Each structure stands twice: as C-alpha cells, then as structure tokens.
Amino acid sequence: QVQLVESGGGLVQAGESLRLSCKASGRIDSFASMGWYRQAPGDRRELVASMSSNDIPVYAESAEGRFTISRDNAKNTVYLQMNSLKPEDTAVYYCRYSAYTVYWGQGTQVTVTS
C-alpha cells in the first residue's frame, strides 16, 4: 500500500503562483512514476504533468511553459510549481503514483479567479 498526501492548493488570482506537494509513504518502489492530474466539474480527469523515476518530465500542452514538475526521491515527494495561473486552471488536483499499482491522493482544490 502507498499513501499520498497532497498540500498546497488554494485560492489565487489570475497571474499568481501556487506550489503543490505530494508526499508518498508506505511501500515505495524506486521505479515508480509520480505525477499530477486535475479534474474540473463536469470534466474528465486529465494529465497535468508527470515524472518518471529517472526524472523525465511529461507535460500537458496546457501546462507547458507555466508549470514545472520536480521530484525529491529522498523525500518521496513530487512538486508542481504552477506559475501564471489562469481561471481555466481551476480544478481539483490529484497526485498519482504508478508502479505495479496506481494510487491516487485525495485531491487538493485550486481555484483561480479572474
């Protein structure tokens, strides 16, 4: 079992920044990938950014150039630095851990006002 605890969401104005954190605990596999997804009301959950165990990032087009994913393997933590936030970034953001099994965090709300 793997537990994921997210933090860092909140309410900001357009153009501001937020940093999300997700700490994994439990039976961690060194080859696991970790990433961030988001889901807005009425929409499907979508990839924002992910990072493989060898630190190769993948970004959604909407996140490219504004968001940066990073990972501290010693702390089993993945971060998402979100800059230049837009109202359309408003969603619940979920941390995802993927190894033999996929685990999801409980989600953290990000609300961006115009």
ROFIBA-692846 format. One record per residue: residue in one letter; x, z, y of N, C-alpha, C, O in turn. Coordinates in nm, 2 decimals. Layout:
REM ROFIBA-692846
+---+--------+--------+--------+--------+--------+--------+--------+--------+--------+--------+--------+--------+
: r :     nx :     nz :     ny :    cax :    caz :    cay :     cx :     cz :     cy :     ox :     oz :     oy :
+---+--------+--------+--------+--------+--------+--------+--------+--------+--------+--------+--------+--------+
: a :      X :      Z :      Y :      X :      Z :      Y :      X :      Z :      Y :      X :      Z :      Y :
...
+---+--------+--------+--------+--------+--------+--------+--------+--------+--------+--------+--------+--------+
END
This chain:
REM ROFIBA-692846
+---+--------+--------+--------+--------+--------+--------+--------+--------+--------+--------+--------+--------+
: r :     nx :     nz :     ny :    cax :    caz :    cay :     cx :     cz :     cy :     ox :     oz :     oy :
+---+--------+--------+--------+--------+--------+--------+--------+--------+--------+--------+--------+--------+
: q :   0.08 :   0.00 :  -0.12 :   0.00 :   0.00 :   0.00 :   0.09 :   0.00 :   0.12 :   0.19 :   0.06 :   0.13 :
: v :   0.04 :  -0.07 :   0.22 :   0.11 :  -0.08 :   0.35 :   0.00 :  -0.04 :   0.46 :  -0.11 :  -0.09 :   0.46 :
: q :   0.05 :   0.05 :   0.55 :  -0.04 :   0.08 :   0.66 :   0.02 :   0.02 :   0.79 :   0.14 :   0.02 :   0.81 :
: l :  -0.07 :  -0.03 :   0.87 :  -0.03 :  -0.09 :   1.00 :  -0.10 :  -0.01 :   1.12 :  -0.22 :   0.00 :   1.11 :
: v :  -0.02 :   0.03 :   1.21 :  -0.08 :   0.10 :   1.33 :  -0.04 :   0.02 :   1.45 :   0.08 :   0.01 :   1.48 :
: e :  -0.14 :  -0.03 :   1.52 :  -0.12 :  -0.11 :   1.64 :  -0.14 :  -0.02 :   1.77 :  -0.21 :   0.08 :   1.76 :
: s :  -0.07 :  -0.06 :   1.87 :  -0.09 :   0.01 :   2.00 :  -0.05 :  -0.09 :   2.11 :   0.01 :  -0.20 :   2.09 :
: g :  -0.10 :  -0.06 :   2.23 :  -0.06 :  -0.14 :   2.35 :  -0.16 :  -0.22 :   2.41 :  -0.14 :  -0.28 :   2.52 :
: g :  -0.28 :  -0.23 :   2.35 :  -0.39 :  -0.31 :   2.42 :  -0.44 :  -0.24 :   2.54 :  -0.40 :  -0.13 :   2.57 :
: g :  -0.52 :  -0.31 :   2.61 :  -0.58 :  -0.25 :   2.74 :  -0.65 :  -0.35 :   2.82 :  -0.67 :  -0.47 :   2.78 :
: l :  -0.68 :  -0.31 :   2.94 :  -0.75 :  -0.39 :   3.04 :  -0.65 :  -0.43 :   3.15 :  -0.59 :  -0.34 :   3.22 :
: v :  -0.63 :  -0.55 :   3.17 :  -0.54 :  -0.60 :   3.28 :  -0.61 :  -0.71 :   3.36 :  -0.71 :  -0.77 :   3.31 :
: q :  -0.55 :  -0.75 :   3.47 :  -0.59 :  -0.86 :   3.55 :  -0.51 :  -0.98 :   3.51 :  -0.40 :  -0.98 :   3.45 :
: a :  -0.57 :  -1.10 :   3.53 :  -0.50 :  -1.22 :   3.51 :  -0.36 :  -1.23 :   3.57 :  -0.35 :  -1.18 :   3.69 :
: g :  -0.27 :  -1.28 :   3.50 :  -0.13 :  -1.28 :   3.55 :  -0.04 :  -1.16 :   3.51 :   0.08 :  -1.17 :   3.52 :
: e :  -0.11 :  -1.06 :   3.47 :  -0.03 :  -0.94 :   3.43 :   0.02 :  -0.95 :   3.29 :  -0.01 :  -1.05 :   3.22 :
: s :   0.09 :  -0.84 :   3.24 :   0.15 :  -0.84 :   3.11 :   0.11 :  -0.72 :   3.03 :   0.06 :  -0.62 :   3.08 :
: l :   0.12 :  -0.74 :   2.90 :   0.10 :  -0.63 :   2.80 :   0.20 :  -0.65 :   2.69 :   0.24 :  -0.76 :   2.66 :
: r :   0.23 :  -0.54 :   2.63 :   0.32 :  -0.54 :   2.51 :   0.25 :  -0.47 :   2.40 :   0.22 :  -0.35 :   2.41 :
: l :   0.22 :  -0.54 :   2.29 :   0.16 :  -0.48 :   2.17 :   0.27 :  -0.44 :   2.07 :   0.37 :  -0.51 :   2.06 :
: s :   0.24 :  -0.33 :   2.00 :   0.33 :  -0.29 :   1.90 :   0.25 :  -0.27 :   1.77 :   0.14 :  -0.23 :   1.77 :
: c :   0.32 :  -0.29 :   1.66 :   0.26 :  -0.27 :   1.53 :   0.37 :  -0.21 :   1.44 :   0.47 :  -0.28 :   1.40 :
: k :   0.34 :  -0.09 :   1.39 :   0.44 :  -0.03 :   1.30 :   0.38 :  -0.02 :   1.16 :   0.27 :   0.02 :   1.14 :
: a :   0.46 :  -0.07 :   1.07 :   0.42 :  -0.07 :   0.93 :   0.49 :   0.05 :   0.86 :   0.60 :   0.09 :   0.89 :
: s :   0.41 :   0.10 :   0.77 :   0.46 :   0.21 :   0.69 :   0.41 :   0.20 :   0.54 :   0.31 :   0.12 :   0.52 :
: g :   0.48 :   0.27 :   0.45 :   0.44 :   0.26 :   0.31 :   0.54 :   0.17 :   0.23 :   0.66 :   0.18 :   0.26 :
: r :   0.49 :   0.10 :   0.14 :   0.57 :   0.02 :   0.06 :   0.61 :  -0.12 :   0.12 :   0.54 :  -0.22 :   0.11 :
: i :   0.72 :  -0.12 :   0.20 :   0.76 :  -0.23 :   0.28 :   0.85 :  -0.32 :   0.20 :   0.94 :  -0.28 :   0.14 :
: d :   0.82 :  -0.45 :   0.20 :   0.90 :  -0.55 :   0.13 :   0.99 :  -0.61 :   0.24 :   0.94 :  -0.66 :   0.34 :
: s :   1.12 :  -0.63 :   0.21 :   1.21 :  -0.68 :   0.30 :   1.18 :  -0.82 :   0.34 :   1.23 :  -0.87 :   0.45 :
: f :   1.12 :  -0.90 :   0.25 :   1.09 :  -1.04 :   0.28 :   0.96 :  -1.06 :   0.34 :   0.92 :  -1.18 :   0.36 :
: a :   0.89 :  -0.96 :   0.38 :   0.75 :  -0.97 :   0.44 :   0.76 :  -1.04 :   0.57 :   0.85 :  -1.02 :   0.65 :
: s :   0.66 :  -1.12 :   0.60 :   0.64 :  -1.17 :   0.74 :   0.54 :  -1.08 :   0.81 :   0.45 :  -1.02 :   0.75 :
: m :   0.55 :  -1.07 :   0.94 :   0.46 :  -1.00 :   1.02 :   0.42 :  -1.08 :   1.14 :   0.49 :  -1.16 :   1.19 :
: g :   0.30 :  -1.06 :   1.19 :   0.25 :  -1.14 :   1.30 :   0.13 :  -1.08 :   1.36 :   0.08 :  -0.98 :   1.33 :
: w :   0.08 :  -1.16 :   1.46 :  -0.04 :  -1.12 :   1.54 :  -0.14 :  -1.23 :   1.53 :  -0.11 :  -1.35 :   1.55 :
: y :  -0.26 :  -1.19 :   1.51 :  -0.38 :  -1.28 :   1.52 :  -0.47 :  -1.22 :   1.62 :  -0.46 :  -1.10 :   1.66 :
: r :  -0.57 :  -1.30 :   1.66 :  -0.67 :  -1.25 :   1.75 :  -0.81 :  -1.31 :   1.72 :  -0.82 :  -1.41 :   1.66 :
: q :  -0.91 :  -1.23 :   1.76 :  -1.04 :  -1.28 :   1.74 :  -1.13 :  -1.24 :   1.86 :  -1.14 :  -1.12 :   1.89 :
: a :  -1.18 :  -1.34 :   1.92 :  -1.28 :  -1.32 :   2.03 :  -1.42 :  -1.32 :   1.98 :  -1.44 :  -1.37 :   1.87 :
: p :  -1.51 :  -1.26 :   2.05 :  -1.65 :  -1.25 :   2.00 :  -1.70 :  -1.39 :   1.97 :  -1.70 :  -1.48 :   2.05 :
: g :  -1.76 :  -1.41 :   1.85 :  -1.82 :  -1.54 :   1.81 :  -1.71 :  -1.64 :   1.76 :  -1.75 :  -1.75 :   1.72 :
: d :  -1.59 :  -1.60 :   1.77 :  -1.48 :  -1.70 :   1.73 :  -1.42 :  -1.66 :   1.59 :  -1.43 :  -1.54 :   1.55 :
: r :  -1.35 :  -1.75 :   1.53 :  -1.27 :  -1.72 :   1.41 :  -1.14 :  -1.65 :   1.45 :  -1.09 :  -1.66 :   1.56 :
: r :  -1.09 :  -1.57 :   1.36 :  -0.96 :  -1.51 :   1.38 :  -0.86 :  -1.62 :   1.38 :  -0.86 :  -1.70 :   1.29 :
: e :  -0.76 :  -1.61 :   1.47 :  -0.67 :  -1.72 :   1.49 :  -0.53 :  -1.66 :   1.50 :  -0.51 :  -1.55 :   1.55 :
: l :  -0.43 :  -1.74 :   1.46 :  -0.29 :  -1.70 :   1.47 :  -0.25 :  -1.70 :   1.62 :  -0.29 :  -1.79 :   1.69 :
: v :  -0.18 :  -1.60 :   1.66 :  -0.11 :  -1.60 :   1.79 :   0.04 :  -1.62 :   1.77 :   0.09 :  -1.72 :   1.83 :
: a :   0.10 :  -1.54 :   1.69 :   0.24 :  -1.56 :   1.67 :   0.28 :  -1.48 :   1.54 :   0.22 :  -1.38 :   1.51 :
: s :   0.38 :  -1.53 :   1.47 :   0.42 :  -1.47 :   1.35 :   0.57 :  -1.48 :   1.34 :   0.64 :  -1.57 :   1.40 :
: m :   0.63 :  -1.39 :   1.26 :   0.78 :  -1.39 :   1.24 :   0.81 :  -1.37 :   1.10 :   0.76 :  -1.27 :   1.04 :
: s :   0.89 :  -1.45 :   1.04 :   0.94 :  -1.43 :   0.91 :   1.04 :  -1.32 :   0.90 :   1.09 :  -1.27 :   1.00 :
: s :   1.08 :  -1.29 :   0.77 :   1.18 :  -1.19 :   0.75 :   1.31 :  -1.22 :   0.81 :   1.39 :  -1.13 :   0.83 :
: n :   1.34 :  -1.35 :   0.82 :   1.47 :  -1.39 :   0.88 :   1.45 :  -1.43 :   1.03 :   1.53 :  -1.51 :   1.08 :
: d :   1.35 :  -1.37 :   1.09 :   1.33 :  -1.38 :   1.24 :   1.31 :  -1.51 :   1.29 :   1.35 :  -1.55 :   1.40 :
: i :   1.24 :  -1.60 :   1.22 :   1.20 :  -1.73 :   1.27 :   1.06 :  -1.71 :   1.32 :   0.96 :  -1.68 :   1.24 :
: p :   1.04 :  -1.74 :   1.45 :   0.90 :  -1.72 :   1.51 :   0.82 :  -1.85 :   1.50 :   0.87 :  -1.96 :   1.50 :
: v :   0.69 :  -1.83 :   1.49 :   0.59 :  -1.94 :   1.50 :   0.49 :  -1.90 :   1.60 :   0.44 :  -1.78 :   1.60 :
: y :   0.46 :  -1.99 :   1.69 :   0.36 :  -1.96 :   1.80 :   0.24 :  -2.05 :   1.79 :   0.26 :  -2.17 :   1.76 :
: a :   0.13 :  -2.00 :   1.83 :   0.02 :  -2.09 :   1.85 :   0.04 :  -2.16 :   1.98 :   0.12 :  -2.11 :   2.07 :
: e :  -0.02 :  -2.28 :   2.00 :   0.01 :  -2.35 :   2.12 :  -0.04 :  -2.27 :   2.24 :   0.03 :  -2.28 :   2.35 :
: s :  -0.14 :  -2.20 :   2.23 :  -0.19 :  -2.12 :   2.34 :  -0.09 :  -2.01 :   2.39 :  -0.10 :  -1.96 :   2.50 :
: a :  -0.01 :  -1.97 :   2.29 :   0.09 :  -1.86 :   2.32 :   0.23 :  -1.91 :   2.36 :   0.30 :  -1.83 :   2.42 :
: e :   0.25 :  -2.03 :   2.33 :   0.39 :  -2.08 :   2.36 :   0.42 :  -2.07 :   2.50 :   0.35 :  -2.12 :   2.59 :
: g :   0.54 :  -2.02 :   2.53 :   0.59 :  -2.01 :   2.67 :   0.54 :  -1.89 :   2.75 :   0.60 :  -1.86 :   2.85 :
: r :   0.44 :  -1.82 :   2.69 :   0.39 :  -1.70 :   2.76 :   0.41 :  -1.57 :   2.68 :   0.43 :  -1.46 :   2.73 :
: f :   0.40 :  -1.59 :   2.55 :   0.41 :  -1.47 :   2.46 :   0.54 :  -1.48 :   2.38 :   0.59 :  -1.59 :   2.35 :
: t :   0.59 :  -1.36 :   2.35 :   0.72 :  -1.35 :   2.27 :   0.70 :  -1.25 :   2.16 :   0.66 :  -1.14 :   2.19 :
: i :   0.72 :  -1.29 :   2.04 :   0.72 :  -1.20 :   1.93 :   0.86 :  -1.16 :   1.89 :   0.95 :  -1.24 :   1.90 :
: s :   0.87 :  -1.03 :   1.86 :   1.00 :  -0.98 :   1.82 :   0.98 :  -0.88 :   1.71 :   0.87 :  -0.83 :   1.69 :
: r :   1.09 :  -0.84 :   1.64 :   1.07 :  -0.76 :   1.52 :   1.20 :  -0.67 :   1.52 :   1.31 :  -0.71 :   1.54 :
: d :   1.17 :  -0.54 :   1.49 :   1.28 :  -0.44 :   1.47 :   1.26 :  -0.40 :   1.32 :   1.18 :  -0.31 :   1.29 :
: n :   1.34 :  -0.46 :   1.23 :   1.33 :  -0.43 :   1.09 :   1.37 :  -0.29 :   1.06 :   1.32 :  -0.23 :   0.96 :
: a :   1.46 :  -0.23 :   1.13 :   1.49 :  -0.09 :   1.11 :   1.38 :   0.00 :   1.13 :   1.37 :   0.11 :   1.07 :
: k :   1.29 :  -0.04 :   1.22 :   1.17 :   0.05 :   1.25 :   1.04 :  -0.01 :   1.19 :   0.93 :   0.05 :   1.20 :
: n :   1.06 :  -0.12 :   1.11 :   0.94 :  -0.18 :   1.05 :   0.83 :  -0.21 :   1.16 :   0.71 :  -0.18 :   1.13 :
: t :   0.87 :  -0.25 :   1.27 :   0.78 :  -0.27 :   1.38 :   0.79 :  -0.41 :   1.44 :   0.90 :  -0.47 :   1.45 :
: v :   0.68 :  -0.47 :   1.47 :   0.67 :  -0.60 :   1.53 :   0.61 :  -0.59 :   1.67 :   0.51 :  -0.51 :   1.68 :
: y :   0.65 :  -0.66 :   1.76 :   0.61 :  -0.65 :   1.90 :   0.55 :  -0.79 :   1.95 :   0.59 :  -0.89 :   1.90 :
: l :   0.46 :  -0.78 :   2.04 :   0.42 :  -0.91 :   2.10 :   0.41 :  -0.88 :   2.25 :   0.33 :  -0.81 :   2.31 :
: q :   0.51 :  -0.94 :   2.32 :   0.51 :  -0.93 :   2.47 :   0.43 :  -1.05 :   2.52 :   0.45 :  -1.16 :   2.49 :
: m :   0.33 :  -1.01 :   2.60 :   0.23 :  -1.11 :   2.65 :   0.24 :  -1.11 :   2.80 :   0.21 :  -1.01 :   2.87 :
: n :   0.29 :  -1.22 :   2.85 :   0.30 :  -1.24 :   3.00 :   0.20 :  -1.34 :   3.05 :   0.15 :  -1.42 :   2.97 :
: s :   0.18 :  -1.34 :   3.18 :   0.09 :  -1.44 :   3.24 :  -0.04 :  -1.45 :   3.17 :  -0.09 :  -1.55 :   3.13 :
: l :  -0.10 :  -1.33 :   3.14 :  -0.22 :  -1.33 :   3.07 :  -0.34 :  -1.40 :   3.14 :  -0.35 :  -1.39 :   3.26 :
: k :  -0.43 :  -1.46 :   3.06 :  -0.54 :  -1.53 :   3.11 :  -0.67 :  -1.47 :   3.06 :  -0.67 :  -1.40 :   2.95 :
: p :  -0.78 :  -1.49 :   3.13 :  -0.91 :  -1.43 :   3.07 :  -0.94 :  -1.48 :   2.93 :  -1.00 :  -1.41 :   2.85 :
: e :  -0.90 :  -1.60 :   2.90 :  -0.92 :  -1.66 :   2.77 :  -0.84 :  -1.59 :   2.66 :  -0.85 :  -1.61 :   2.54 :
: d :  -0.74 :  -1.51 :   2.70 :  -0.67 :  -1.43 :   2.60 :  -0.74 :  -1.30 :   2.56 :  -0.70 :  -1.23 :   2.47 :
: t :  -0.85 :  -1.28 :   2.62 :  -0.94 :  -1.16 :   2.58 :  -0.98 :  -1.17 :   2.44 :  -1.05 :  -1.27 :   2.40 :
: a :  -0.95 :  -1.07 :   2.36 :  -0.98 :  -1.07 :   2.22 :  -0.94 :  -0.93 :   2.16 :  -0.87 :  -0.85 :   2.22 :
: v :  -0.98 :  -0.91 :   2.03 :  -0.92 :  -0.81 :   1.96 :  -0.79 :  -0.87 :   1.89 :  -0.80 :  -0.97 :   1.82 :
: y :  -0.68 :  -0.80 :   1.90 :  -0.56 :  -0.85 :   1.84 :  -0.53 :  -0.77 :   1.72 :  -0.53 :  -0.64 :   1.72 :
: y :  -0.50 :  -0.84 :   1.61 :  -0.47 :  -0.78 :   1.48 :  -0.33 :  -0.80 :   1.44 :  -0.28 :  -0.91 :   1.45 :
: c :  -0.27 :  -0.70 :   1.39 :  -0.14 :  -0.72 :   1.32 :  -0.16 :  -0.75 :   1.18 :  -0.25 :  -0.71 :   1.11 :
: r :  -0.07 :  -0.84 :   1.13 :  -0.08 :  -0.89 :   0.99 :   0.05 :  -0.88 :   0.92 :   0.15 :  -0.92 :   0.98 :
: y :   0.05 :  -0.82 :   0.80 :   0.17 :  -0.81 :   0.72 :   0.14 :  -0.89 :   0.59 :   0.04 :  -0.87 :   0.53 :
: s :   0.24 :  -0.97 :   0.56 :   0.22 :  -1.05 :   0.44 :   0.34 :  -1.05 :   0.35 :   0.45 :  -1.09 :   0.39 :
: a :   0.32 :  -1.01 :   0.23 :   0.43 :  -1.01 :   0.13 :   0.36 :  -1.06 :   0.00 :   0.31 :  -1.17 :  -0.01 :
: y :   0.35 :  -0.97 :  -0.10 :   0.27 :  -1.00 :  -0.22 :   0.12 :  -0.99 :  -0.19 :   0.04 :  -1.06 :  -0.25 :
: t :   0.09 :  -0.91 :  -0.09 :  -0.05 :  -0.89 :  -0.05 :  -0.05 :  -0.89 :   0.11 :   0.05 :  -0.87 :   0.17 :
: v :  -0.16 :  -0.93 :   0.16 :  -0.18 :  -0.93 :   0.30 :  -0.25 :  -0.80 :   0.35 :  -0.35 :  -0.76 :   0.29 :
: y :  -0.20 :  -0.74 :   0.45 :  -0.26 :  -0.63 :   0.51 :  -0.29 :  -0.65 :   0.66 :  -0.21 :  -0.73 :   0.72 :
: w :  -0.39 :  -0.59 :   0.71 :  -0.43 :  -0.61 :   0.85 :  -0.44 :  -0.47 :   0.91 :  -0.47 :  -0.37 :   0.85 :
: g :  -0.40 :  -0.47 :   1.04 :  -0.42 :  -0.35 :   1.12 :  -0.57 :  -0.34 :   1.16 :  -0.65 :  -0.42 :   1.13 :
: q :  -0.60 :  -0.23 :   1.23 :  -0.73 :  -0.20 :   1.27 :  -0.77 :  -0.28 :   1.39 :  -0.89 :  -0.29 :   1.43 :
: g :  -0.68 :  -0.34 :   1.46 :  -0.71 :  -0.42 :   1.58 :  -0.69 :  -0.34 :   1.71 :  -0.72 :  -0.22 :   1.71 :
: t :  -0.65 :  -0.40 :   1.81 :  -0.64 :  -0.34 :   1.95 :  -0.70 :  -0.44 :   2.05 :  -0.67 :  -0.56 :   2.05 :
: q :  -0.79 :  -0.39 :   2.13 :  -0.86 :  -0.47 :   2.23 :  -0.77 :  -0.51 :   2.35 :  -0.70 :  -0.42 :   2.41 :
: v :  -0.77 :  -0.63 :   2.38 :  -0.70 :  -0.68 :   2.50 :  -0.81 :  -0.75 :   2.59 :  -0.88 :  -0.84 :   2.54 :
: t :  -0.82 :  -0.70 :   2.71 :  -0.92 :  -0.76 :   2.80 :  -0.85 :  -0.80 :   2.93 :  -0.78 :  -0.72 :   2.99 :
: v :  -0.87 :  -0.93 :   2.96 :  -0.81 :  -0.98 :   3.08 :  -0.92 :  -1.03 :   3.18 :  -1.00 :  -1.11 :   3.15 :
: t :  -0.92 :  -0.97 :   3.29 :  -1.02 :  -1.00 :   3.40 :  -0.96 :  -1.10 :   3.50 :  -0.84 :  -1.10 :   3.52 :
: s :  -1.05 :  -1.18 :   3.55 :  -1.00 :  -1.28 :   3.65 :  -1.00 :  -1.22 :   3.79 :  -0.97 :  -1.29 :   3.88 :
+---+--------+--------+--------+--------+--------+--------+--------+--------+--------+--------+--------+--------+
END
